[in-house]
Amino acid sequence: MSNIISSLFGSKGDDGNISNNKLPTHMDKKTIGSKISQNIDRMTKGLVARDVQAKMLLLSALAGENSLLFGPPGTGKSLLARRLRLCFIEACESDNRYFECLLTKFSMPEEVFGPISLKSLEDDKYERVFERHLPAATVAFIDETFKANSAILNSMLTILNEREFDTGSRRVETKLRTVVGASNELPSESELMALYDRFIIRLVVGRLSDDDLRDMFEQEPWSIEDLKNENIEARLSEVELNWIKKSSKKVIVPEEIDELLVDLRNACAGQNPPIDISERRLTKMRSLLKVAAFTSGRDEVALIDAWILRHCAWHAEIQFKWISDWIDSRMDSNPHDLSDIMGRLKLEEKALKKHQEKSASGEHFTESEINNFKSSIQQIYDDAEDAKVQIEKRIQDIDLAIKESPWVPSGYATVVAKGLNTNLKSVVTIIDKVRLLLDEYRNMPRIEDKE
């Protein structure tokens, strides 16, 4: 049972938190969790139906990965990317640590990576001055990402994946934490597929429904400046971000999760057309799960963390629903094998019928015999009640685990607990049938026990 519970909800240390991570008193898991929650609130303030996108952008940044916002103009893609900057001290307080640009097919490398250093040219060196440009940033927003031309593309690939940048004859390591890309259309050219693959989280930002639109009209507008000056203490520092990154590496990934990732890749490859998931991408998805688990207060990846994979595996928007349904189907698990209890119940039902037939023909049983019949039924009742308690406990654990996760939506408990609720209905039916059996024996005529 403990292994099953661990697979769904992950395990915690003895104190219910990540173990073996000694921190200064000003930085602990609860503080980090509180800051994550406050930053999600900051990113979604005044917005409607953008909670998932905001959470996934923040998770991607905490994991040191890149994310892509895909959708039509005017849906808040740029707004979400700019608000992400406000979650981090360095990017928020220094213009040199945040970079934003709009790419066109005529964009020059200087616009992204900085101008050529005139001083270095005097020494016959071809180096760039990249302050206030992408290589110097910690958070970056690249609008119309797939308008990148060949002059920009190669350097972009290196900086997005290796977090390194070639300037002249040397390669420098950047402090880039995350790049948010935005596009109105997904790439179709083969030369852009490598760039597309660098964005681990992909988020559809669609038009609002009529009801959401009405809600939006009632919201108070919040400017970037308003949010920048609000709740300053909630911003995450480099020390905290590095601690999250280092600690997440120690998070355990159960074999069940690795099998799920392998099965997901195979299932995607079997689609028509196939959805190709590279080994690099699969490894980064696994690391993303570890960060999600750690920031949820666990030292082991849980099955519920796999909810985020729906935003990692699709290539075309039409594939999103199929992938979501596939992942949801893996959540629907039964924690108890009730076949033994149900088999014993059927045998007792047959035995009762025979006993009632004998009693109807005048062959009555003694009190001792009837008590003996009832004792085996009582054992079924006790076993069913024990199963019921355990199932109810697991349903409660699901609710708690999802509430403690800043990433998994609260409504997902319904999906995860679907099999458990089916189990619960089955065991309640068994208990009701057992009670009927006991009542039947109580009402059965008796004869005196023989001396």
C-alpha positions as MATLAB code, in Angstrom:
seq = 'MSNIISSLFGSKGDDGNISNNKLPTHMDKKTIGSKISQNIDRMTKGLVARDVQAKMLLLSALAGENSLLFGPPGTGKSLLARRLRLCFIEACESDNRYFECLLTKFSMPEEVFGPISLKSLEDDKYERVFERHLPAATVAFIDETFKANSAILNSMLTILNEREFDTGSRRVETKLRTVVGASNELPSESELMALYDRFIIRLVVGRLSDDDLRDMFEQEPWSIEDLKNENIEARLSEVELNWIKKSSKKVIVPEEIDELLVDLRNACAGQNPPIDISERRLTKMRSLLKVAAFTSGRDEVALIDAWILRHCAWHAEIQFKWISDWIDSRMDSNPHDLSDIMGRLKLEEKALKKHQEKSASGEHFTESEINNFKSSIQQIYDDAEDAKVQIEKRIQDIDLAIKESPWVPSGYATVVAKGLNTNLKSVVTIIDKVRLLLDEYRNMPRIEDKE';
ca = [
       0.000    0.000    0.000;
       2.792    2.437    0.817;
       4.260    2.022   -2.678;
       0.884    2.770   -4.277;
       0.403    5.851   -2.140;
       3.926    7.009   -2.945;
       3.333    6.649   -6.690;
       0.300    8.891   -6.701;
       1.288   11.476   -4.140;
       5.080   11.172   -3.755;
       6.869   10.817   -0.440;
       7.982   13.358    2.139;
      10.591   13.477    4.846;
       9.810   12.569    8.441;
       8.575   16.108    9.064;
       6.408   16.065    5.969;
       8.902   18.112    3.994;
      11.983   17.665    1.865;
      14.646   16.084    4.020;
      18.390   16.696    4.278;
      18.300   20.279    3.012;
      19.649   22.633    5.687;
      18.803   26.232    4.893;
      19.407   29.618    6.478;
      16.466   30.699    8.590;
      15.487   33.381    6.065;
      15.045   30.781    3.300;
      13.042   27.609    3.770;
      10.545   25.499    1.866;
       7.477   27.212    3.285;
       8.870   30.622    2.411;
       9.639   29.522   -1.140;
       6.181   27.977   -1.470;
       4.592   31.171   -0.229;
       6.623   33.259   -2.677;
       5.625   30.998   -5.569;
       1.970   31.390   -4.633;
       2.283   35.175   -4.330;
       4.039   35.431   -7.678;
       1.331   33.386   -9.365;
      -1.206   35.803   -7.887;
       0.874   38.707   -9.200;
       1.019   37.254  -12.716;
      -2.720   36.565  -12.888;
      -4.008   39.740  -11.203;
      -6.711   41.318  -13.331;
      -6.522   38.497  -15.885;
      -9.163   35.889  -16.674;
      -8.596   32.272  -17.749;
      -4.813   32.659  -17.799;
      -3.934   30.805  -14.588;
      -2.482   27.744  -16.332;
      -0.296   29.818  -18.642;
       1.016   31.932  -15.746;
       1.824   28.896  -13.610;
       3.578   27.040  -16.402;
       5.690   30.091  -17.340;
       6.839   30.372  -13.730;
       7.520   26.632  -13.412;
       9.544   26.711  -16.627;
      11.622   29.603  -15.280;
      12.222   27.839  -11.944;
      13.443   24.804  -13.877;
      15.709   26.953  -16.066;
      13.779   26.006  -19.204;
      12.127   27.899  -22.052;
       8.431   28.241  -22.783;
       6.360   29.179  -25.812;
       3.050   31.046  -25.924;
       1.022   30.264  -29.021;
      -2.170   32.036  -30.025;
      -3.770   34.857  -31.961;
      -2.886   38.518  -31.398;
      -4.395   40.331  -28.432;
      -4.718   37.345  -26.096;
      -2.197   38.470  -23.474;
       0.935   36.618  -24.553;
       3.208   39.654  -24.237;
       1.547   40.688  -20.987;
       2.197   37.295  -19.381;
       5.834   37.285  -20.497;
       6.448   40.770  -19.133;
       4.809   39.917  -15.824;
       7.110   36.914  -15.457;
      10.010   39.348  -15.170;
       8.460   40.768  -11.982;
       8.864   37.433  -10.165;
      12.665   37.690  -10.032;
      14.773   40.277   -8.227;
      17.562   40.565  -10.822;
      15.307   40.747  -13.877;
      12.967   43.199  -12.181;
      15.517   45.604  -10.749;
      18.026   45.680  -13.604;
      17.170   46.538  -17.199;
      20.348   44.710  -18.156;
      18.843   41.460  -16.839;
      15.659   41.589  -18.888;
      15.578   41.506  -22.674;
      12.695   41.822  -25.077;
      12.581   41.984  -28.846;
      10.276   41.470  -31.803;
      11.749   39.402  -34.611;
      11.014   39.912  -38.293;
      12.544   38.277  -41.320;
      14.712   41.403  -41.621;
      15.967   41.367  -38.013;
      19.728   41.685  -37.645;
      21.881   39.745  -35.141;
      22.833   43.070  -33.530;
      19.232   43.527  -32.379;
      19.358   40.276  -30.410;
      22.978   39.739  -29.435;
      24.360   43.292  -29.336;
      26.489   45.409  -31.676;
      30.032   44.634  -32.728;
      32.630   46.134  -30.377;
      34.530   48.840  -32.234;
      37.319   48.613  -29.698;
      37.789   44.899  -30.330;
      37.905   45.527  -34.086;
      40.944   47.715  -33.498;
      42.630   44.586  -32.128;
      41.399   42.470  -35.062;
      38.785   40.782  -32.882;
      35.129   40.309  -33.792;
      33.316   40.551  -30.469;
      29.929   41.843  -29.418;
      28.913   44.275  -26.702;
      25.960   42.291  -25.385;
      24.929   44.315  -22.331;
      21.178   45.001  -22.478;
      20.820   42.193  -25.003;
      19.920   38.506  -24.846;
      23.309   37.123  -23.667;
      23.277   39.420  -20.594;
      19.669   38.750  -19.578;
      18.269   36.354  -16.992;
      14.722   36.581  -18.353;
      13.962   37.234  -22.014;
      10.879   37.592  -24.195;
      11.210   36.928  -27.936;
       8.060   37.896  -29.808;
       7.402   36.266  -33.179;
      10.112   33.760  -32.330;
       9.920   31.793  -35.560;
      10.655   34.807  -37.719;
      14.294   34.173  -36.794;
      16.448   34.096  -39.930;
      19.535   31.982  -40.511;
      21.804   34.811  -39.338;
      20.198   34.664  -35.897;
      19.151   31.032  -35.705;
      22.445   29.258  -34.940;
      23.412   31.557  -32.074;
      19.860   31.344  -30.757;
      20.016   27.539  -30.626;
      23.179   27.554  -28.536;
      22.015   30.161  -26.080;
      18.596   28.511  -25.622;
      19.976   25.057  -24.927;
      23.533   25.337  -23.568;
      23.042   28.835  -22.089;
      26.288   29.827  -23.804;
      27.091   32.457  -26.388;
      29.898   32.695  -28.930;
      31.480   36.114  -29.203;
      34.566   36.339  -31.337;
      36.908   33.445  -30.550;
      35.497   32.762  -27.097;
      32.338   31.179  -25.729;
      30.849   32.829  -22.645;
      28.437   31.331  -20.163;
      25.271   33.392  -19.776;
      23.008   33.868  -16.729;
      19.932   33.269  -18.843;
      17.275   31.491  -16.780;
      14.350   31.385  -19.156;
      13.261   32.575  -22.568;
       9.580   33.070  -23.307;
       8.761   32.849  -26.971;
       5.511   33.990  -28.537;
       4.035   33.294  -31.926;
       0.755   33.530  -33.820;
       1.655   30.476  -35.863;
       3.697   27.340  -35.322;
       6.750   26.628  -37.506;
       6.501   24.367  -40.508;
       9.978   24.823  -42.009;
      12.398   22.027  -41.163;
      15.186   24.467  -40.291;
      13.054   25.859  -37.445;
      12.283   22.497  -35.826;
      15.460   22.562  -33.719;
      14.485   25.993  -32.416;
      10.940   24.785  -31.691;
      12.337   21.820  -29.763;
      14.183   24.188  -27.381;
      10.858   25.334  -25.900;
      10.005   22.598  -23.404;
       6.674   24.042  -22.293;
       4.217   25.022  -25.004;
       1.054   26.879  -24.073;
      -1.985   27.669  -26.150;
      -3.421   31.120  -25.392;
      -6.839   31.204  -26.999;
      -9.675   33.675  -27.212;
     -11.818   34.091  -24.101;
     -15.271   32.557  -23.920;
     -18.287   34.859  -23.633;
     -18.512   34.290  -19.871;
     -14.783   34.871  -19.385;
     -15.021   38.020  -21.463;
     -17.768   39.365  -19.204;
     -15.602   38.574  -16.183;
     -12.684   40.397  -17.765;
     -14.777   43.541  -18.209;
     -15.353   43.577  -14.448;
     -11.664   43.223  -13.556;
      -9.582   46.137  -12.344;
      -6.762   46.832  -14.838;
      -3.233   46.434  -13.468;
      -0.252   48.030  -15.147;
       3.244   46.565  -15.075;
       4.354   49.471  -12.885;
       1.546   48.803  -10.400;
       2.545   45.153  -10.121;
       6.250   45.994  -10.003;
       5.779   48.000   -6.837;
       3.442   45.503   -5.190;
       4.589   42.758   -2.836;
       8.279   43.353   -3.498;
       9.377   40.867   -0.821;
       7.799   38.010   -2.781;
      10.336   38.228   -5.600;
      12.726   35.308   -5.875;
      16.465   35.877   -5.476;
      19.280   34.141   -7.314;
      20.180   32.316   -4.094;
      16.674   30.912   -3.826;
      16.544   29.993   -7.496;
      19.885   28.195   -7.325;
      18.727   26.336   -4.206;
      15.579   25.168   -6.004;
      17.675   24.017   -8.965;
      20.226   22.179   -6.806;
      17.680   20.584   -4.487;
      15.439   19.464   -7.349;
      18.263   17.329   -8.703;
      18.022   15.170   -5.563;
      14.316   14.457   -6.054;
      13.618   10.765   -6.657;
      11.884    9.706   -9.867;
      10.038    6.389   -9.330;
      10.241    3.691  -11.975;
       6.537    4.193  -12.673;
       7.175    7.767  -13.819;
      10.044    6.715  -16.081;
       7.789    4.046  -17.602;
       5.091    6.665  -18.156;
       7.571    8.889  -20.026;
       8.676    5.979  -22.222;
       5.055    4.991  -22.876;
       4.188    8.603  -23.710;
       6.958    8.790  -26.291;
       5.866    5.495  -27.858;
       2.198    6.510  -27.868;
       3.092    9.813  -29.535;
       5.235    8.041  -32.132;
       2.244    5.856  -32.997;
       0.033    8.802  -33.910;
      -0.730    9.807  -37.482;
       1.207   11.926  -38.152;
       3.771   10.825  -35.552;
       4.673   13.176  -32.698;
       8.420   12.990  -32.332;
       9.790   13.572  -28.809;
      13.581   13.822  -28.797;
      15.733   12.298  -26.064;
      16.833   15.802  -25.065;
      13.234   16.897  -24.731;
      12.241   13.794  -22.758;
      15.141   14.315  -20.328;
      14.151   17.942  -19.792;
      10.534   16.916  -19.202;
      11.749   14.524  -16.524;
      13.750   17.306  -14.867;
      10.701   19.553  -15.017;
       8.736   16.936  -13.068;
      11.425   16.955  -10.378;
      11.178   20.732   -9.982;
       7.378   20.489   -9.831;
       7.636   17.864   -7.086;
      10.218   19.769   -5.051;
       8.301   23.043   -5.171;
       5.239   21.089   -4.014;
       7.135   20.064   -0.870;
       8.012   16.495   -1.874;
      11.259   14.594   -2.335;
       9.762   12.212   -4.895;
       7.935   12.794   -8.168;
       4.282   11.799   -7.903;
       1.919   10.608  -10.585;
      -0.127   13.799  -10.227;
       2.931   15.841  -11.295;
       2.597   14.264  -14.740;
      -0.330   16.605  -15.348;
       2.186   19.184  -16.635;
       3.360   16.852  -19.435;
       0.294   17.794  -21.508;
       2.034   21.128  -22.080;
       5.299   19.516  -23.162;
       4.514   16.766  -25.671;
       2.383   18.311  -28.423;
       3.747   19.710  -31.659;
       0.504   20.900  -33.281;
      -2.380   22.440  -31.334;
      -4.772   19.734  -32.511;
      -2.683   17.130  -30.661;
      -3.119   18.768  -27.241;
      -6.475   17.160  -26.394;
      -5.344   13.674  -27.355;
      -2.213   13.964  -25.198;
      -4.241   15.357  -22.287;
      -6.709   12.463  -22.519;
      -3.861    9.943  -22.685;
      -2.217   11.355  -19.552;
      -5.567   11.512  -17.740;
      -6.157    7.834  -18.517;
      -2.931    6.970  -16.702;
      -4.170    8.713  -13.560;
      -7.258    6.535  -13.254;
      -5.981    3.717  -11.028;
      -7.663    1.388   -8.529;
      -5.785    1.061   -5.244;
      -7.500   -2.094   -4.058;
      -8.062   -5.489   -5.602;
     -11.590   -6.308   -4.416;
     -11.830   -9.573   -6.351;
     -11.070  -11.727   -3.286;
     -13.738  -10.039   -1.151;
     -16.278  -10.202   -3.971;
     -15.478  -13.878   -4.607;
     -15.988  -14.766   -0.940;
     -19.233  -12.797   -0.902;
     -20.613  -14.752   -3.866;
     -19.800  -18.027   -2.104;
     -21.630  -16.844    1.005;
     -24.636  -15.776   -1.066;
     -24.822  -19.268   -2.566;
     -24.437  -20.835    0.884;
     -27.269  -18.682    2.273;
     -29.556  -19.753   -0.531;
     -28.900  -23.431    0.242;
     -29.410  -22.864    3.970;
     -32.676  -21.044    3.307;
     -33.882  -23.924    1.094;
     -33.107  -26.412    3.880;
     -34.835  -24.211    6.455;
     -37.916  -23.887    4.217;
     -38.135  -27.687    4.029;
     -38.109  -27.900    7.837;
     -34.401  -28.647    8.293;
     -33.597  -25.800   10.666;
     -30.194  -24.856   12.095;
     -29.101  -24.310   15.656;
     -27.964  -20.936   17.045;
     -24.379  -22.196   17.085;
     -24.531  -23.234   13.429;
     -26.026  -19.920   12.382;
     -23.389  -18.013   14.370;
     -20.755  -20.048   12.564;
     -22.275  -19.070    9.202;
     -22.330  -15.440   10.281;
     -18.712  -15.412   11.464;
     -17.285  -15.868    7.960;
     -19.635  -13.173    6.653;
     -18.582  -10.865    9.473;
     -14.960  -11.284    8.332;
     -15.956  -10.158    4.831;
     -17.672   -7.159    6.403;
     -14.563   -6.265    8.424;
     -12.311   -6.582    5.355;
     -14.667   -4.435    3.253;
     -14.841   -1.757    5.957;
     -11.039   -1.707    6.152;
     -10.835   -1.303    2.352;
     -13.413    1.495    2.511;
     -11.362    3.393    5.117;
      -8.210    3.070    3.031;
      -9.941    4.208   -0.169;
     -11.480    7.212    1.580;
      -8.058    8.075    3.005;
      -6.528    7.977   -0.466;
      -9.223   10.263   -1.865;
      -8.471   12.713    0.947;
      -4.748   12.380    0.204;
      -5.399   13.256   -3.447;
      -7.198   16.428   -2.474;
      -4.404   17.382   -0.073;
      -1.589   16.583   -2.530;
      -3.180   18.663   -5.276;
      -3.881   21.536   -2.888;
      -0.197   21.521   -1.893;
       0.917   21.661   -5.536;
       1.095   25.175   -6.973;
       0.992   23.708  -10.480;
      -1.778   21.088  -10.692;
      -5.290   22.614  -10.945;
      -7.590   21.791   -8.026;
     -10.254   20.360  -10.333;
      -7.825   17.624  -11.384;
      -8.692   15.709   -8.200;
     -11.874   14.580   -9.965;
      -9.835   12.948  -12.721;
      -7.263   11.339  -10.426;
      -9.916   10.043   -7.996;
     -12.206    8.643  -10.682;
     -10.985    5.060  -10.227;
     -10.922    5.458   -6.461;
     -14.531    6.640   -6.417;
     -15.499    3.653   -8.555;
     -13.706    1.462   -6.014;
     -15.538    3.198   -3.197;
     -18.936    2.576   -4.773;
     -18.052   -1.088   -5.254;
     -16.959   -1.579   -1.653;
     -20.072    0.224   -0.335;
     -22.195   -2.176   -2.433;
     -20.308   -5.115   -0.917;
     -20.919   -3.795    2.611;
     -24.647   -3.373    1.895;
     -24.896   -6.931    0.561;
     -23.058   -8.290    3.598;
     -25.503   -6.526    5.911;
     -28.403   -8.116    4.035;
     -26.818  -11.538    4.452;
     -26.413  -11.007    8.180;
     -30.037   -9.848    8.440;
     -31.212  -12.943    6.587;
     -29.392  -15.191    9.039;
     -30.761  -13.231   12.001;
     -34.308  -13.823   10.728;
     -33.754  -17.530   10.071;
     -35.706  -19.974   12.297;
     -33.629  -21.846   14.896;
     -33.772  -25.082   16.778;
     -32.266  -25.709   20.162;
     -28.611  -26.665   20.316;
     -28.026  -30.335   20.973;
     -26.536  -31.177   24.343;
];
